[in-house]
């Protein structure tokens, strides 16, 4: 995995911005995704090859995405009025 970009929206513009950031850092390579239509369109605009993962690979990617979403929510709720609390609860384990 070369990068992660968490966004509330799923659009061609956001996908293109993310993919361009990876291209500027690593160069042009084939992009493998879960099959979102916005990725294919973004890759076409940038001129990259795009392949879709198999259903098993997609399932594993979705597990990772769910884990990251839980971690993100845990981090957001670990801050109060912009100040980080001393004791942060790990929402994935409850500790």
Buried (B, 14 or more C-beta within 10 A) or exposed (E): EEEEEEEEEEEBEBBBEBBBEBBEEEEEEEBEBBEBEBBBBBBEBBEBEBEBBEEEEBEEBEEEEEEEEEBEEBEEEBEEEEEEEEEEEEBEEEE
